[in-house]
């Protein structure tokens, strides 16, 4: 994952779920699956399409 973050020059926090707890909480239906969570741990958007992730992040940053 670190190589992808560096290669795509991703400048926001990225997390990789490790274990079943995250899968049980968010019920992902694909891999990778994208969720935007704010600094207060509120889920803003879940199961975002690959083409929409950058837009969702920009909207989340504007909310702060």
C-alpha positions as CSV (number, residue, x, y, z in Angstrom):
1,X,0.0,0.0,0.0
2,X,2.8,2.4,0.8
3,X,4.1,2.1,-2.8
4,X,0.6,3.1,-4.2
5,X,0.4,6.1,-1.8
6,X,3.9,7.3,-3.0
7,X,3.3,6.5,-6.6
8,X,0.0,8.3,-6.8
9,X,1.2,11.1,-4.5
10,X,-1.6,10.7,-2.1
11,X,-1.3,13.5,0.5
12,X,-4.2,12.5,2.8
13,X,-4.3,9.8,5.5
14,X,-4.7,6.2,4.2
15,X,-5.6,3.2,6.3
16,X,-5.6,-0.5,5.5
17,X,-8.0,-2.6,7.5
18,X,-6.4,-5.5,9.3
19,X,-8.8,-8.0,10.6
20,X,-12.5,-8.8,10.5
21,X,-13.7,-5.9,12.7
22,X,-13.5,-3.3,9.9
23,X,-15.2,-5.6,7.5
24,X,-18.0,-6.3,9.9
25,X,-18.5,-2.6,10.6
26,X,-18.4,-1.3,7.0
27,X,-19.5,-4.3,5.0
28,X,-17.2,-3.7,2.0
29,X,-18.3,-5.2,-1.3
30,X,-15.2,-4.7,-3.3
31,X,-11.4,-4.1,-2.9
32,X,-10.3,-1.5,-2.6
33,X,-13.3,0.1,-1.0
34,X,-13.2,3.7,-0.1
35,X,-14.7,5.4,3.0
36,X,-14.3,9.1,3.9
37,X,-14.1,9.7,7.7
38,X,-13.8,13.1,9.2
39,X,-11.5,14.1,12.0
40,X,-14.2,13.5,14.6
41,X,-14.5,9.8,13.3
42,X,-17.8,10.5,11.6
43,X,-18.4,8.5,8.4
44,X,-19.1,11.0,5.7
45,X,-19.3,8.7,2.7
46,X,-18.9,5.0,2.2
47,X,-18.4,2.6,-0.6
48,X,-17.2,5.4,-3.0
49,X,-16.5,4.6,-6.6
50,X,-12.9,4.8,-7.7
51,X,-13.7,7.7,-10.0
52,X,-15.3,9.7,-7.2
53,X,-12.8,9.4,-4.4
54,X,-10.8,12.5,-5.1
55,X,-14.0,14.6,-5.3
56,X,-15.3,13.1,-2.1
57,X,-12.1,14.0,-0.3
58,X,-12.2,17.6,-1.6
59,X,-15.8,18.0,-0.4
60,X,-14.8,16.6,3.0
61,X,-11.8,19.0,3.3
62,X,-14.1,21.9,2.5
63,X,-16.4,20.9,5.4
64,X,-13.7,21.3,8.0
